[in-house]
Amino acid sequence: MKTLAYWDCPTGIAGDMCLGALVDAGVPLSYLSQQLDQLGIAAEFTLRAESVTRQGQAGTKVWVDLKTAPGHSHAQTAGSPARHLAEIEALIQQAALPAQAIAWSLAIFRQLAKAEAAVHGVDISQVHFHEVGATDAIVDIVGTCLGLDWLKIDAIYCSALPTGGGFVRAAHGQLPVPAPAVLKLFELSQVPLYSNGIQTELVTPTGAAIATTLATSFGAPPPMQLQRVGLGAGGRDLPMPNLLRLWVGETNTEAAPALQPQTETQTKIQSKSQTQRSQPLPERLQKRWLNCKLR
């Protein structure tokens, strides 16, 4: 049996929502905290979770509380330190984390760097992360990979994503939603998009990087026997429940989760049709066809 994960994203996806959904699905917060401490940035944050409701539906909200260093304001700490890709990779590679979590985390940051480089017209090595290089984003991404590994997920799928709308303030000023890096990530992975009518940021750069890097495909859920559901809450109330729904289930290892399996009847019909087309025409029909052609 293979264990599958499906992100159902009616109100988008963000790093903290991924963490909330994983904890809600059973990943111990203490495990995430202990593993994240190995990154060497434990002095910069604390991790906590609480049960919340969004439009009357219960879910789990995970908070990454940034610690204020002596002589710095909270505002300064919240936006820093900004890191380059090489610095982030070094943090991840030196940590004694599960191999799969390391591989996923590195892939996510490299995908994000590719998008940022394209947006700014620079080489990947020159990309200087701001919001996504900050402590909370590193915790969101690496923590999500740790949680998926703890659940022993073999393959990940994701729904189509809502575009959101309006504007968001970032390190480069006011940006349209989807933000440029998010839109580039959508383009790189050919993500199916739609509008749910909500005019705010719904898919963050962190969420987009996680989804586009780890998801095998976007669209309907794959065939699975559902085992558990985790609900990760966003930070604000929206017209619909602001919850990322993580479905975790199992499928037979011989099945192709990303495809709709053929039924036995369909297979027999197709096989019979192919056999009929491959057989030569009887001699009397060949002669009749030739006579018609000569006329």
TORKOL-4160 file (C-alpha; in steps of 0.2 Angstrom, whole numbers, padded with zeros to 4 digits, m for minus):
295
<pt num="1" X="0000" Y="0000" Z="0000"/>
<pt num="2" X="0005" Y="0018" Z="m0003"/>
<pt num="3" X="0001" Y="0033" Z="0008"/>
<pt num="4" X="m0006" Y="0048" Z="m0002"/>
<pt num="5" X="m0009" Y="0066" Z="0003"/>
<pt num="6" X="m0021" Y="0078" Z="m0005"/>
<pt num="7" X="m0021" Y="0096" Z="m0002"/>
<pt num="8" X="m0039" Y="0103" Z="m0004"/>
<pt num="9" X="m0037" Y="0122" Z="m0005"/>
<pt num="10" X="m0054" Y="0131" Z="m0006"/>
<pt num="11" X="m0046" Y="0146" Z="0002"/>
<pt num="12" X="m0028" Y="0144" Z="m0004"/>
<pt num="13" X="m0012" Y="0138" Z="0004"/>
<pt num="14" X="0001" Y="0145" Z="0015"/>
<pt num="15" X="0015" Y="0138" Z="0025"/>
<pt num="16" X="0007" Y="0140" Z="0042"/>
<pt num="17" X="m0009" Y="0132" Z="0035"/>
<pt num="18" X="0001" Y="0117" Z="0030"/>
<pt num="19" X="0009" Y="0115" Z="0047"/>
<pt num="20" X="m0009" Y="0117" Z="0055"/>
<pt num="21" X="m0016" Y="0104" Z="0044"/>
<pt num="22" X="m0002" Y="0092" Z="0048"/>
<pt num="23" X="m0003" Y="0094" Z="0067"/>
<pt num="24" X="m0022" Y="0092" Z="0065"/>
<pt num="25" X="m0019" Y="0076" Z="0056"/>
<pt num="26" X="m0009" Y="0069" Z="0071"/>
<pt num="27" X="0009" Y="0075" Z="0068"/>
<pt num="28" X="0015" Y="0079" Z="0086"/>
<pt num="29" X="0020" Y="0098" Z="0088"/>
<pt num="30" X="0034" Y="0092" Z="0100"/>
<pt num="31" X="0042" Y="0082" Z="0086"/>
<pt num="32" X="0042" Y="0097" Z="0074"/>
<pt num="33" X="0049" Y="0108" Z="0088"/>
<pt num="34" X="0063" Y="0095" Z="0092"/>
<pt num="35" X="0068" Y="0093" Z="0074"/>
<pt num="36" X="0067" Y="0111" Z="0069"/>
<pt num="37" X="0079" Y="0115" Z="0084"/>
<pt num="38" X="0092" Y="0106" Z="0073"/>
<pt num="39" X="0092" Y="0120" Z="0060"/>
<pt num="40" X="0102" Y="0131" Z="0073"/>
<pt num="41" X="0089" Y="0145" Z="0073"/>
<pt num="42" X="0080" Y="0140" Z="0088"/>
<pt num="43" X="0084" Y="0156" Z="0097"/>
<pt num="44" X="0074" Y="0165" Z="0083"/>
<pt num="45" X="0057" Y="0157" Z="0086"/>
<pt num="46" X="0045" Y="0147" Z="0096"/>
<pt num="47" X="0031" Y="0136" Z="0089"/>
<pt num="48" X="0014" Y="0134" Z="0096"/>
<pt num="49" X="m0003" Y="0127" Z="0091"/>
<pt num="50" X="m0021" Y="0131" Z="0096"/>
<pt num="51" X="m0038" Y="0125" Z="0091"/>
<pt num="52" X="m0048" Y="0139" Z="0082"/>
<pt num="53" X="m0064" Y="0140" Z="0072"/>
<pt num="54" X="m0066" Y="0148" Z="0055"/>
<pt num="55" X="m0084" Y="0151" Z="0050"/>
<pt num="56" X="m0090" Y="0139" Z="0063"/>
<pt num="57" X="m0078" Y="0125" Z="0058"/>
<pt num="58" X="m0064" Y="0119" Z="0069"/>
<pt num="59" X="m0046" Y="0118" Z="0064"/>
<pt num="60" X="m0028" Y="0120" Z="0070"/>
<pt num="61" X="m0018" Y="0136" Z="0069"/>
<pt num="62" X="0000" Y="0134" Z="0071"/>
<pt num="63" X="0010" Y="0150" Z="0075"/>
<pt num="64" X="0028" Y="0154" Z="0073"/>
<pt num="65" X="0032" Y="0167" Z="0086"/>
<pt num="66" X="0048" Y="0176" Z="0082"/>
<pt num="67" X="0059" Y="0181" Z="0096"/>
<pt num="68" X="0064" Y="0199" Z="0098"/>
<pt num="69" X="0083" Y="0200" Z="0100"/>
<pt num="70" X="0090" Y="0213" Z="0112"/>
<pt num="71" X="0092" Y="0230" Z="0105"/>
<pt num="72" X="0080" Y="0226" Z="0090"/>
<pt num="73" X="0061" Y="0230" Z="0088"/>
<pt num="74" X="0049" Y="0216" Z="0084"/>
<pt num="75" X="0046" Y="0224" Z="0067"/>
<pt num="76" X="0065" Y="0223" Z="0063"/>
<pt num="77" X="0065" Y="0205" Z="0069"/>
<pt num="78" X="0050" Y="0200" Z="0060"/>
<pt num="79" X="0057" Y="0204" Z="0043"/>
<pt num="80" X="0075" Y="0198" Z="0046"/>
<pt num="81" X="0087" Y="0190" Z="0044"/>
<pt num="82" X="0085" Y="0189" Z="0025"/>
<pt num="83" X="0095" Y="0175" Z="0018"/>
<pt num="84" X="0102" Y="0170" Z="0002"/>
<pt num="85" X="0099" Y="0153" Z="m0006"/>
<pt num="86" X="0116" Y="0146" Z="m0001"/>
<pt num="87" X="0113" Y="0151" Z="0017"/>
<pt num="88" X="0097" Y="0142" Z="0018"/>
<pt num="89" X="0104" Y="0127" Z="0010"/>
<pt num="90" X="0118" Y="0126" Z="0022"/>
<pt num="91" X="0106" Y="0127" Z="0037"/>
<pt num="92" X="0096" Y="0113" Z="0030"/>
<pt num="93" X="0110" Y="0102" Z="0025"/>
<pt num="94" X="0120" Y="0103" Z="0042"/>
<pt num="95" X="0104" Y="0098" Z="0052"/>
<pt num="96" X="0102" Y="0080" Z="0056"/>
<pt num="97" X="0085" Y="0078" Z="0049"/>
<pt num="98" X="0077" Y="0064" Z="0040"/>
<pt num="99" X="0084" Y="0062" Z="0022"/>
<pt num="100" X="0067" Y="0064" Z="0014"/>
<pt num="101" X="0063" Y="0080" Z="0023"/>
<pt num="102" X="0080" Y="0087" Z="0018"/>
<pt num="103" X="0077" Y="0083" Z="0000"/>
<pt num="104" X="0060" Y="0090" Z="0000"/>
<pt num="105" X="0065" Y="0106" Z="0009"/>
<pt num="106" X="0080" Y="0109" Z="m0003"/>
<pt num="107" X="0069" Y="0106" Z="m0018"/>
<pt num="108" X="0056" Y="0119" Z="m0012"/>
<pt num="109" X="0069" Y="0133" Z="m0009"/>
<pt num="110" X="0077" Y="0129" Z="m0026"/>
<pt num="111" X="0061" Y="0130" Z="m0035"/>
<pt num="112" X="0057" Y="0146" Z="m0026"/>
<pt num="113" X="0074" Y="0153" Z="m0031"/>
<pt num="114" X="0071" Y="0149" Z="m0049"/>
<pt num="115" X="0055" Y="0159" Z="m0049"/>
<pt num="116" X="0062" Y="0174" Z="m0040"/>
<pt num="117" X="0077" Y="0174" Z="m0052"/>
<pt num="118" X="0065" Y="0174" Z="m0067"/>
<pt num="119" X="0055" Y="0188" Z="m0059"/>
<pt num="120" X="0070" Y="0199" Z="m0055"/>
<pt num="121" X="0080" Y="0195" Z="m0071"/>
<pt num="122" X="0095" Y="0188" Z="m0061"/>
<pt num="123" X="0105" Y="0172" Z="m0059"/>
<pt num="124" X="0098" Y="0160" Z="m0046"/>
<pt num="125" X="0115" Y="0162" Z="m0036"/>
<pt num="126" X="0111" Y="0181" Z="m0034"/>
<pt num="127" X="0093" Y="0178" Z="m0027"/>
<pt num="128" X="0091" Y="0187" Z="m0010"/>
<pt num="129" X="0076" Y="0180" Z="m0001"/>
<pt num="130" X="0066" Y="0193" Z="0009"/>
<pt num="131" X="0050" Y="0187" Z="0017"/>
<pt num="132" X="0053" Y="0169" Z="0011"/>
<pt num="133" X="0071" Y="0169" Z="0018"/>
<pt num="134" X="0065" Y="0175" Z="0035"/>
<pt num="135" X="0064" Y="0163" Z="0050"/>
<pt num="136" X="0045" Y="0160" Z="0049"/>
<pt num="137" X="0046" Y="0154" Z="0031"/>
<pt num="138" X="0060" Y="0142" Z="0034"/>
<pt num="139" X="0051" Y="0135" Z="0049"/>
<pt num="140" X="0035" Y="0133" Z="0038"/>
<pt num="141" X="0044" Y="0124" Z="0024"/>
<pt num="142" X="0055" Y="0113" Z="0033"/>
<pt num="143" X="0042" Y="0109" Z="0046"/>
<pt num="144" X="0029" Y="0104" Z="0032"/>
<pt num="145" X="0042" Y="0092" Z="0025"/>
<pt num="146" X="0045" Y="0085" Z="0042"/>
<pt num="147" X="0027" Y="0082" Z="0045"/>
<pt num="148" X="0024" Y="0074" Z="0028"/>
<pt num="149" X="0039" Y="0063" Z="0031"/>
<pt num="150" X="0032" Y="0058" Z="0049"/>
<pt num="151" X="0016" Y="0053" Z="0040"/>
<pt num="152" X="0026" Y="0042" Z="0028"/>
<pt num="153" X="0018" Y="0051" Z="0013"/>
<pt num="154" X="0023" Y="0042" Z="m0003"/>
<pt num="155" X="0015" Y="0054" Z="m0015"/>
<pt num="156" X="0006" Y="0071" Z="m0014"/>
<pt num="157" X="m0008" Y="0079" Z="m0025"/>
<pt num="158" X="m0016" Y="0096" Z="m0024"/>
<pt num="159" X="m0032" Y="0104" Z="m0030"/>
<pt num="160" X="m0034" Y="0118" Z="m0042"/>
<pt num="161" X="m0029" Y="0134" Z="m0033"/>
<pt num="162" X="m0039" Y="0151" Z="m0031"/>
<pt num="163" X="m0030" Y="0166" Z="m0038"/>
<pt num="164" X="m0036" Y="0179" Z="m0024"/>
<pt num="165" X="m0035" Y="0197" Z="m0029"/>
<pt num="166" X="m0031" Y="0214" Z="m0023"/>
<pt num="167" X="m0014" Y="0220" Z="m0017"/>
<pt num="168" X="m0001" Y="0214" Z="m0004"/>
<pt num="169" X="0013" Y="0224" Z="0004"/>
<pt num="170" X="0030" Y="0216" Z="0002"/>
<pt num="171" X="0049" Y="0220" Z="0003"/>
<pt num="172" X="0048" Y="0227" Z="m0015"/>
<pt num="173" X="0032" Y="0238" Z="m0011"/>
<pt num="174" X="0014" Y="0235" Z="m0015"/>
<pt num="175" X="0012" Y="0220" Z="m0027"/>
<pt num="176" X="m0003" Y="0214" Z="m0036"/>
<pt num="177" X="m0011" Y="0197" Z="m0031"/>
<pt num="178" X="m0005" Y="0184" Z="m0035"/>
<pt num="179" X="0012" Y="0191" Z="m0031"/>
<pt num="180" X="0025" Y="0190" Z="m0045"/>
<pt num="181" X="0034" Y="0175" Z="m0038"/>
<pt num="182" X="0018" Y="0166" Z="m0035"/>
<pt num="183" X="0012" Y="0169" Z="m0053"/>
<pt num="184" X="0029" Y="0163" Z="m0059"/>
<pt num="185" X="0027" Y="0147" Z="m0049"/>
<pt num="186" X="0010" Y="0144" Z="m0056"/>
<pt num="187" X="0017" Y="0146" Z="m0073"/>
<pt num="188" X="0032" Y="0134" Z="m0071"/>
<pt num="189" X="0020" Y="0120" Z="m0065"/>
<pt num="190" X="0005" Y="0124" Z="m0076"/>
<pt num="191" X="m0006" Y="0125" Z="m0061"/>
<pt num="192" X="m0025" Y="0125" Z="m0064"/>
<pt num="193" X="m0032" Y="0142" Z="m0057"/>
<pt num="194" X="m0049" Y="0149" Z="m0054"/>
<pt num="195" X="m0057" Y="0163" Z="m0044"/>
<pt num="196" X="m0067" Y="0160" Z="m0029"/>
<pt num="197" X="m0072" Y="0178" Z="m0028"/>
<pt num="198" X="m0062" Y="0183" Z="m0013"/>
<pt num="199" X="m0051" Y="0198" Z="m0016"/>
<pt num="200" X="m0036" Y="0195" Z="m0004"/>
<pt num="201" X="m0020" Y="0185" Z="m0005"/>
<pt num="202" X="m0024" Y="0167" Z="m0004"/>
<pt num="203" X="m0009" Y="0158" Z="m0010"/>
<pt num="204" X="0007" Y="0165" Z="m0002"/>
<pt num="205" X="0025" Y="0162" Z="m0010"/>
<pt num="206" X="0029" Y="0149" Z="0004"/>
<pt num="207" X="0012" Y="0140" Z="0000"/>
<pt num="208" X="0015" Y="0141" Z="m0019"/>
<pt num="209" X="0033" Y="0134" Z="m0017"/>
<pt num="210" X="0027" Y="0120" Z="m0006"/>
<pt num="211" X="0013" Y="0115" Z="m0018"/>
<pt num="212" X="0021" Y="0117" Z="m0035"/>
<pt num="213" X="0037" Y="0108" Z="m0029"/>
<pt num="214" X="0029" Y="0093" Z="m0020"/>
<pt num="215" X="0013" Y="0090" Z="m0029"/>
<pt num="216" X="0013" Y="0076" Z="m0042"/>
<pt num="217" X="m0002" Y="0084" Z="m0051"/>
<pt num="218" X="m0016" Y="0097" Z="m0048"/>
<pt num="219" X="m0035" Y="0094" Z="m0049"/>
<pt num="220" X="m0046" Y="0080" Z="m0043"/>
<pt num="221" X="m0041" Y="0069" Z="m0028"/>
<pt num="222" X="m0033" Y="0053" Z="m0033"/>
<pt num="223" X="m0042" Y="0036" Z="m0029"/>
<pt num="224" X="m0038" Y="0032" Z="m0011"/>
<pt num="225" X="m0046" Y="0025" Z="0005"/>
<pt num="226" X="m0047" Y="0040" Z="0016"/>
<pt num="227" X="m0038" Y="0037" Z="0033"/>
<pt num="228" X="m0038" Y="0054" Z="0041"/>
<pt num="229" X="m0041" Y="0073" Z="0038"/>
<pt num="230" X="m0032" Y="0087" Z="0045"/>
<pt num="231" X="m0038" Y="0105" Z="0044"/>
<pt num="232" X="m0025" Y="0119" Z="0045"/>
<pt num="233" X="m0032" Y="0137" Z="0048"/>
<pt num="234" X="m0027" Y="0153" Z="0040"/>
<pt num="235" X="m0024" Y="0168" Z="0050"/>
<pt num="236" X="m0040" Y="0178" Z="0046"/>
<pt num="237" X="m0058" Y="0175" Z="0044"/>
<pt num="238" X="m0065" Y="0175" Z="0026"/>
<pt num="239" X="m0082" Y="0173" Z="0018"/>
<pt num="240" X="m0080" Y="0154" Z="0018"/>
<pt num="241" X="m0070" Y="0143" Z="0031"/>
<pt num="242" X="m0052" Y="0148" Z="0029"/>
<pt num="243" X="m0045" Y="0130" Z="0031"/>
<pt num="244" X="m0033" Y="0120" Z="0021"/>
<pt num="245" X="m0040" Y="0102" Z="0021"/>
<pt num="246" X="m0026" Y="0088" Z="0021"/>
<pt num="247" X="m0033" Y="0071" Z="0016"/>
<pt num="248" X="m0022" Y="0057" Z="0020"/>
<pt num="249" X="m0026" Y="0039" Z="0013"/>
<pt num="250" X="m0020" Y="0023" Z="0006"/>
<pt num="251" X="m0020" Y="0015" Z="m0011"/>
<pt num="252" X="m0014" Y="m0001" Z="m0018"/>
<pt num="253" X="0004" Y="0000" Z="m0024"/>
<pt num="254" X="m0001" Y="m0007" Z="m0041"/>
<pt num="255" X="m0014" Y="0007" Z="m0044"/>
<pt num="256" X="m0009" Y="0023" Z="m0054"/>
<pt num="257" X="m0015" Y="0036" Z="m0042"/>
<pt num="258" X="m0014" Y="0050" Z="m0054"/>
<pt num="259" X="m0024" Y="0042" Z="m0067"/>
<pt num="260" X="m0042" Y="0035" Z="m0068"/>
<pt num="261" X="m0040" Y="0016" Z="m0069"/>
<pt num="262" X="m0048" Y="0007" Z="m0083"/>
<pt num="263" X="m0062" Y="m0005" Z="m0079"/>
<pt num="264" X="m0060" Y="m0023" Z="m0084"/>
<pt num="265" X="m0074" Y="m0020" Z="m0097"/>
<pt num="266" X="m0066" Y="m0005" Z="m0105"/>
<pt num="267" X="m0049" Y="m0015" Z="m0106"/>
<pt num="268" X="m0058" Y="m0030" Z="m0115"/>
<pt num="269" X="m0067" Y="m0019" Z="m0127"/>
<pt num="270" X="m0051" Y="m0009" Z="m0131"/>
<pt num="271" X="m0042" Y="m0026" Z="m0133"/>
<pt num="272" X="m0055" Y="m0033" Z="m0145"/>
<pt num="273" X="m0056" Y="m0017" Z="m0155"/>
<pt num="274" X="m0037" Y="m0017" Z="m0157"/>
<pt num="275" X="m0037" Y="m0035" Z="m0162"/>
<pt num="276" X="m0050" Y="m0033" Z="m0175"/>
<pt num="277" X="m0041" Y="m0018" Z="m0183"/>
<pt num="278" X="m0025" Y="m0028" Z="m0184"/>
<pt num="279" X="m0032" Y="m0043" Z="m0193"/>
<pt num="280" X="m0031" Y="m0043" Z="m0213"/>
<pt num="281" X="m0047" Y="m0042" Z="m0223"/>
<pt num="282" X="m0053" Y="m0059" Z="m0229"/>
<pt num="283" X="m0048" Y="m0063" Z="m0248"/>
<pt num="284" X="m0066" Y="m0060" Z="m0255"/>
<pt num="285" X="m0067" Y="m0043" Z="m0246"/>
<pt num="286" X="m0050" Y="m0038" Z="m0253"/>
<pt num="287" X="m0056" Y="m0043" Z="m0271"/>
<pt num="288" X="m0072" Y="m0033" Z="m0269"/>
<pt num="289" X="m0063" Y="m0018" Z="m0263"/>
<pt num="290" X="m0051" Y="m0019" Z="m0277"/>
<pt num="291" X="m0065" Y="m0020" Z="m0290"/>
<pt num="292" X="m0073" Y="m0005" Z="m0283"/>
<pt num="293" X="m0057" Y="0005" Z="m0283"/>
<pt num="294" X="m0054" Y="0000" Z="m0302"/>
<pt num="295" X="m0072" Y="0007" Z="m0307"/>
